[in-house]
């Protein structure tokens, strides 16, 4: 199950929740009870491993 990061625009409370893809996003802050919660999106790290991903990995002539 994916984990989502949320932040309340009203009080600044940060929290994470595990939710199914079918669940509706959380909109109410569990701390201040305001409907100011939004998902926080961040870059996903990518790691290339193995042969062929580097500039020095050139094919033979």
TORROLO-392040 format. One line per field, with one value per residue: residue number from 1; residue in three letters; y, x, z of N, C-alpha, C in turn. Coordinates in nm, 4 decimals. Each point is the difference from the previous one (the first is absolute). Layout:
N
nr: NUM	...
rest: Ala	...
n_py: Y	...
n_px: X	...
n_pz: Z	...
ca_py: Y	...
ca_px: X	...
ca_pz: Z	...
c_py: Y	...
c_px: X	...
c_pz: Z	...
end
This chain:
61
nr: 1	2	3	4	5	6	7	8	9	10	11	12	13	14	15	16	17	18	19	20	21	22	23	24	25	26	27	28	29	30	31	32	33	34	35	36	37	38	39	40	41	42	43	44	45	46	47	48	49	50	51	52	53	54	55	56	57	58	59	60	61
rest: Unk	Unk	Unk	Unk	Unk	Unk	Unk	Unk	Unk	Unk	Unk	Unk	Unk	Unk	Unk	Unk	Unk	Unk	Unk	Unk	Unk	Unk	Unk	Unk	Unk	Unk	Unk	Unk	Unk	Unk	Unk	Unk	Unk	Unk	Unk	Unk	Unk	Unk	Unk	Unk	Unk	Unk	Unk	Unk	Unk	Unk	Unk	Unk	Unk	Unk	Unk	Unk	Unk	Unk	Unk	Unk	Unk	Unk	Unk	Unk	Unk
n_py: -0.1173	0.0980	0.0738	0.0847	0.1090	0.0490	0.1205	0.0514	0.0690	-0.0403	-0.1189	-0.0481	-0.0730	-0.0721	-0.0858	-0.1294	-0.0524	-0.1244	0.0076	-0.0609	-0.0456	-0.0808	0.0272	0.0777	0.1076	0.0148	0.0608	-0.0726	0.1045	-0.1033	0.1065	0.0768	-0.1122	0.0686	0.0377	-0.0058	-0.1294	-0.0008	-0.0795	-0.0501	0.0546	-0.1023	0.0288	-0.0950	-0.0526	0.0162	-0.1285	0.0317	-0.1296	-0.0485	-0.0840	0.1040	0.0387	-0.0249	0.1191	-0.0582	-0.0371	0.0166	-0.0196	-0.1195	0.0317
n_px: 0.0839	-0.0293	0.1066	-0.0900	0.0649	-0.0542	-0.0481	-0.0282	-0.0749	-0.0924	0.0379	0.0241	-0.0964	0.1129	-0.0530	0.0185	-0.0581	-0.0224	-0.0161	-0.1122	0.0233	-0.0902	0.0790	-0.0942	0.0558	0.0875	-0.1064	-0.0314	0.0557	0.0758	0.0775	-0.0305	-0.0309	0.0927	-0.0773	0.1241	-0.0251	0.1269	0.0063	0.1121	0.0345	0.0800	0.1233	-0.0157	0.0787	0.0883	0.0238	0.0940	-0.0208	0.1188	0.0296	0.0587	0.0145	0.1254	0.0544	0.0685	-0.1256	0.1003	-0.0736	0.0500	0.1129
n_pz: 0.0000	-0.0854	0.0291	0.0469	-0.0405	0.1123	-0.0311	0.1205	-0.0857	0.0856	0.0492	-0.1235	0.0510	0.0125	-0.0876	0.0221	-0.1044	0.0380	-0.1316	-0.0269	-0.1222	0.0534	0.1052	0.0513	-0.0563	0.0983	0.0492	0.1078	0.0598	0.0389	-0.0187	-0.1064	-0.0641	-0.0639	-0.1017	0.0466	-0.0001	-0.0414	-0.1065	0.0501	-0.1156	-0.0190	-0.0368	-0.0883	0.0922	-0.0971	0.0016	-0.0875	-0.0106	-0.0095	-0.0955	-0.0579	0.1268	-0.0305	-0.0055	0.0967	0.0063	-0.0839	-0.1083	-0.0174	-0.0602
ca_py: 0.1173	0.1205	0.0957	0.1360	0.1068	0.1087	0.1184	0.0897	0.1392	0.0843	-0.0073	-0.0474	-0.1372	-0.0984	-0.1387	-0.0991	-0.1003	-0.1088	-0.0059	-0.0749	0.0848	0.0269	0.0901	0.1434	0.0721	0.0619	0.1443	0.0614	-0.0123	-0.0688	0.0833	0.1200	-0.0322	0.0860	-0.0635	0.0672	-0.0993	-0.0284	-0.0934	0.0589	-0.0775	0.0175	-0.0765	-0.1392	-0.0285	-0.1038	-0.0495	-0.0867	-0.0967	-0.0970	0.0366	0.0751	0.1242	0.1012	0.0531	-0.0817	-0.1326	0.0078	-0.1290	-0.0203	0.0334
ca_px: -0.0839	0.0831	0.0001	-0.0133	0.0391	-0.0974	0.0309	-0.1128	0.0320	-0.0438	0.0873	0.1323	0.0209	0.0441	-0.0232	-0.0049	-0.1063	-0.0041	-0.1332	-0.0181	-0.0207	-0.1431	-0.0427	-0.0023	0.1050	-0.0387	-0.0190	-0.0186	0.1180	-0.0289	0.0413	-0.0831	-0.1327	-0.0349	0.0118	0.1107	0.1057	0.0362	0.1110	0.1303	0.0663	0.1448	0.0665	0.0278	0.1392	0.0221	0.1368	0.0300	0.1042	0.0294	0.0746	-0.0689	-0.0594	0.1021	0.0630	0.1175	-0.0442	-0.0240	0.0119	0.1266	-0.0022
ca_pz: 0.0000	-0.0077	0.1097	-0.0508	0.0914	-0.0006	0.0812	0.0201	-0.0315	0.1112	0.1184	-0.0384	0.0479	-0.0995	0.0398	-0.1072	0.0116	-0.0977	-0.0590	-0.1233	-0.1167	-0.0111	0.1071	-0.0294	0.0710	0.1268	-0.0156	0.1318	0.0844	0.1265	0.1126	0.0172	-0.0557	-0.1132	-0.1312	-0.0659	-0.0204	-0.1385	-0.0178	-0.0281	-0.1046	-0.0035	-0.1045	0.0311	-0.0360	-0.1008	0.0056	-0.1125	0.0326	-0.1039	-0.1196	-0.1029	0.0466	0.0214	-0.1201	-0.0301	-0.0464	-0.1438	-0.0675	-0.0702	-0.1453
c_py: 0.1246	0.0892	0.1401	0.0998	0.1145	0.1152	0.0881	0.1429	0.0926	0.0007	-0.0510	-0.1412	-0.0924	-0.1399	-0.0891	-0.1017	-0.1064	-0.0116	-0.0853	0.0987	0.0414	0.0960	0.1448	0.0696	0.0628	0.1502	0.0717	-0.0281	-0.0699	0.0843	0.1188	-0.0134	0.0939	-0.0773	0.0708	-0.0951	-0.0254	-0.1014	0.0782	-0.0912	0.0297	-0.0888	-0.1421	-0.0293	-0.1154	-0.0401	-0.0981	-0.0908	-0.0911	0.0599	0.0826	0.1338	0.1135	0.0418	-0.0861	-0.1404	0.0047	-0.1384	-0.0068	0.0318	-0.1222
c_px: 0.0891	-0.0150	-0.0008	0.0349	-0.0994	0.0500	-0.1247	0.0449	-0.0355	0.1007	0.1399	0.0326	0.0358	-0.0287	-0.0029	-0.1090	0.0185	-0.1434	0.0018	-0.0154	-0.1463	-0.0516	0.0002	0.1123	-0.0539	-0.0109	-0.0124	0.1225	-0.0355	0.0362	-0.0940	-0.1409	-0.0455	0.0180	0.1076	0.1149	0.0197	0.1122	0.1267	0.0697	0.1488	0.0578	0.0299	0.1447	0.0103	0.1470	0.0207	0.1161	0.0227	0.0708	-0.0868	-0.0566	0.1003	0.0631	0.1185	-0.0370	-0.0368	0.0178	0.1334	-0.0123	0.0227
c_pz: 0.0000	0.1234	-0.0596	0.1089	-0.0162	0.0861	0.0067	-0.0294	0.1155	0.1157	-0.0312	0.0445	-0.1163	0.0522	-0.1225	0.0304	-0.1059	-0.0477	-0.1246	-0.1150	-0.0133	0.1064	-0.0480	0.0761	0.1287	-0.0220	0.1339	0.0866	0.1313	0.1232	0.0230	-0.0575	-0.1120	-0.1308	-0.0825	-0.0306	-0.1494	-0.0026	-0.0309	-0.1003	0.0029	-0.1093	0.0485	-0.0387	-0.0992	0.0067	-0.1149	0.0380	-0.1200	-0.1190	-0.0944	0.0429	0.0155	-0.1317	-0.0426	-0.0496	-0.1474	-0.0613	-0.0741	-0.1478	-0.0839
end
